[in-house]
Amino acid sequence: MVATTTHFTKQKAPCGRTADGDHHVEGDDDGFAYDDFKYACGCHEIQHVYHDGTTRFRTIRHDGKVLKDERSGEHETFEA
């Protein structure tokens, strides 16, 4: 499994603020992948792909409000 974390500066966070943060990526050759953004303001963007092909996409504002929560493979989608 390979994992990489890089720092970024001045990108637009889900709350609309411009913030620094970290971009974390990890995965393997079998289809598992994490692609996560964590912003200094506290916002998060999460994209996970699992070995069975299911996916999870979440966007969480710094105050904890879930802006997006999508799952495939479970045939379920929730939009806040």
N, C-alpha and C positions, 0 to 999 in steps of 0.2 A: 504494500500500500504506500502510495506517495502522498505526502501532505506538504502544502506550502502556505505560508501566511505572509502577505505583503501589506505594508502600510500605504494608505492613500491620503491625499489632502484635498480639501475644498470640493467635495462632491455633494450633490443634492441628496439629502436624506428623505425618507418617506414622509416626514413631517413638514418638509418644505425648506428646512434650514440648510445652510451650507455647513458641512462638518467634515472633519478628518475622521479616519477610521481604519479598520483592518478588513482585508479580504482573505478569507481562508478557503482553500480548495484542497480536497483530498479525494482519492479514488483508487480503484484497482482495475485490473484487466477483466474482471467478471461483471462489470456493469454498475458497480457501487460508486456513487459520486456525491460529495457534499460541495456546495458552492454557497458560502455564507458571507454576508457583509454585516459588520458591526460598526455603527457610527458613534462618535464621541458624545452625541446628544442622548444616546441610549436606544435609538431605533435599531431594528434588525431586519434583514432580508435573508430568507433561508430558502435554498433550493436543494432538495435531496432526491436522489434517484437510487432505488434499492435494487438488489440483485434480481428480484422477480419482475422488475420493470415498472413497479409502482413508483409514483412520484409524489412529492409534497412540496408545495410552494406556500410560504408564509411571509407576510409583511406585518411587522409589529412596530407601532409608534412608541416613542420613548416613554409615554405615560401608560403603556400596557395595552392600549386599544389595538385589537387585531383588525388591520385594514384588509387583509386578504388571507384566506386559508383554503387552499385548493388541494385536493388529493385525487389522483387518478388510480385506477385499479380497484378502488373501493366503490367506484361509481357514485361519488359523493362530492359535492362542491358547496362551499359556503362563502359568500361574499358579504363582508360587513359594510 
